């Protein structure tokens, strides 16, 4: 169900992004708008350039030209860590979890808490009680109560639980935007349902979400708006309540012209 947007200023915006890899033009003047507190789905055929655009917004790719704005201020991300430091967290399709480490270790990987004083500063002693307490809180806040033991290693979790850990990590540190790349890929029906409910819960907490997916039923179920990408640029932004899935696919593939007045507000 679409949520009304009260703030007209996008939390994340891009204008005229260009990126070439040799003779291949991946982005050809791509625009992007993510409004506060919404789920924006990004769809596009293979080779449309949507992954390159998302990588640029996540700091993994540096565009050759164009501008990116976060909260109305122009930014230039030099790495994914740079984007993370500004409140943008990304869950890539590979999840980037360490299977041999525990849930707690994965949640705080690279951002571990250390005990105060000399033991933490000099001897780098980790503050595990604090990390365990916050890990449990993050998982509980997102309704991941099926994970009973936060000290179990990630490789013992189901696919849906692993996805939940990755989303929980993103939400724990993504204060402004969470980008999810194919979060239900390779999951069963039951686990996909849990992940979709989790995404909606995150949105309801006020975090803007970018959802990249090829699963059109999932897109039309939970997205507030749908960004349609084709030939390296945005060709339309539609609302699921105002367009059928078949028409969206037709626009995506070029079989149908976008509605007049695109991109939509």
N, C-alpha and C positions, 0 to 999 in steps of 0.2 A: 504494500500500500504506500503510495507516494506521500512524502512528508512535505508540508509547506515550507518554503524557504523564506525566512524573514530577513536575512541579510543578503543583499544583492551582490556583495563583493565575494568573488570566489576565494576559497582558502588556498587553492593551488591553481595556477593559470600558466599557460604557455602560448606564445604567439610566434608564428613563423619559424618553427624549428626545422632545420635542414641538417641532414647527415648523409654522407656518401661513404661507401666502402669501395674504393676503386671506382669502377664505372657504374656500380650499382647504387642507385639513389634510394635509400631506405626511408628518409623523411623529406618531403618536398613541400615545405611551408606548413607544417602541421600545427594546428591550434588545439587547445585543451582547456576545459573549465571544470573544476570540481567545486561544488558548493558546500558550505558547512553542513555537517550532519546528514549527508546523503550517501546512498550507495549508487555510484556511477559505474555501470557496466561498460566495458570496452570490448567491442566485437569487430572482427575483420577476418578476411580470408587469409590463408597462408601466404606470406610474402607481402602483406599489405603495409607492413611497417609499424604495426601497433606495438610489437615487442621492443623495437628500437626506441619508440617514443616513451614507453613506460620505463625503459632502462635509463633514458635521459632524465626523466622526472625522479628516478631513484638514485641518481648519481653514478650509475654504472657505465654510462656512455656520455661523452661530452659532445654536444651538437656543434656543427660547423658554423651555424648561424641561428639567430632567433633568441628569444628571451623567455625566462622562467620567473614567475612571481609567486612568492609564498606569503600569504597574509597581506597582499598588496605591495610588498617590498621585493625589488628585483634581487634574485639570488643566482649564484653560479656554483654548482656542485662539482667538486673535483674528485669525489669518490663516494661510494655508498655510506661510509662512515661520516662524511661531511653532511650528507642528507639526513642521516640519523641524528646527528647533533642538532639539527634544526627541527626535529619532530616528525620526520618521515620514515616510517618503517616499512620494509618490503618482505613479504613471504614469497620467495620464488618457488617454482614448481618442484625443485629438488629439495625444498625445505631447509637445507643447510644445517641440519641437526647432526650432532655427534652421537651415533648410535650406542657407543660403548660408555657414554657418560650418563649420569642420572638426569632426571627431569630438572632438578634444581640447578645442576651445573649447566645444562643447556639454556635455561631461562636467563642465566646471568653470564653466559659465555662472553668473555671480553669486557664485561662490565661488573666484575665481582666486587662485592663489598669487603673491605678489610677492617680489622679491628682497630680501634683508635690507639693512638700513641705509637711508641717505638716498635711494638710487636707488629703492627700493621704497616708502618712506614718503612722500617728497616728490614724486618724479617718477612714482610709480605704475607702475614698470617691472615687467612680468610675469616670473615665473620659469618660462619655457617649458620648459627642460630637465627640471625637476622635474615639471611637469604632464604632459609627454609620457611620462616614465618611469612615473608612477603610472597614467596612462591605459592604457598597454600592460599593466601588471600587472592592472588591474581587468578588462580584456577577456580576458586569458589565464586569469585565475582562473575566469571564467565559461565558458570553452571557446569564446570567440568568435574562433577562429583564422582564420576565413574572411575577417576584416578584416585585410588585410595592411598597409595604409597608414593609420595613424591621423591623418595630416594631410590626408586627402581630405575634401572637403566632403560633408555629410550627404545632399544632394540626389542624389548619385551612387550611394547605397546602395539595396539592395533593401528591400522592406517589412519582411522579417524581420530584416535587419541593422539597420534603423532602430529596430525594436522592441528589439533586443538592446542598442543604444546607450542607449536610454531606461531599460531595466531595469538596465544596468550603472551608469548614473548614480544611480539610486535605491539600488542596493545599496552603492555607494561611500560614500554619506552616510547611508543609512537603517540606523542601528545597532540598531533594535528592531523596526520594522514596515515592510513594503513593501506598498502597496496598488496593485493592478493592475486597471485598468478596461478590460474587453474586450480583452485583449492579443492575441488571435488574430483579431479582427474584420478582415475584408477581406484576410486572408492566405490563400495557397494551402495545400494539404495538406502539402507539404514544409516550407515555412517555419513553418507552425503547429507541426509536430512539433519543430522546433528551439527554438521559443519555449517549448513545454511542457517539453522537457528542461531548458531554461535555468531555468525556474521550480522544477523539482525540485532542480536543483543549488543554487539559492539557499536553498531550504528545508533542504537537507542541510548547509549552512553554519551553520545555527542561527538564521536570520532567519525570523520569523513572517510569513506572507503572507496577504493578503486578496485573493481572486480574484473579481471580478465578471464574470459571463459568462452569455450566453444559450445557449451551446453545451453542451448536456447531456452528450454523450459525453466532451467534454474535462473537464467538471466531475467526472464519475464516474470518470474515469481517474486524475486526479492529486490530488483533494481528500481530505484526511483526514476532514473533516466538512463538512456542507452546511447553511448557515443559510438557511431558507426565509422570505421576507418577503411579507406580504400585508396590504393595507389599512393601511399605515403602521406596522406592527409585526411583530415576529418571532413566527411561529406554530409553528415547529418547528426543531430542529437534529437532523439525521440523519447516519448514517454510510453511505456508498455501499455498503459490504459488507453492509448489513442492509436495504436498500430498493432497489426497482427504479426506473429513471428515470421510467417511466410513473406510478408512485405518487407520486414527488416532484413531478411536474408537476401531478398531480391535487390534491395538498395546496396547491400554489402557486396554483392557479386557484380553489380552494374546492370542487372537485368531490368531495373526500374529506377526512374529518376527520383531524387529526394523530394520530399514535399516542398512547396514554395515557402520562402521565408527562412530557410535553413542557414546556419544552425539555429536550433531553437534555444530560447532562454531557459 
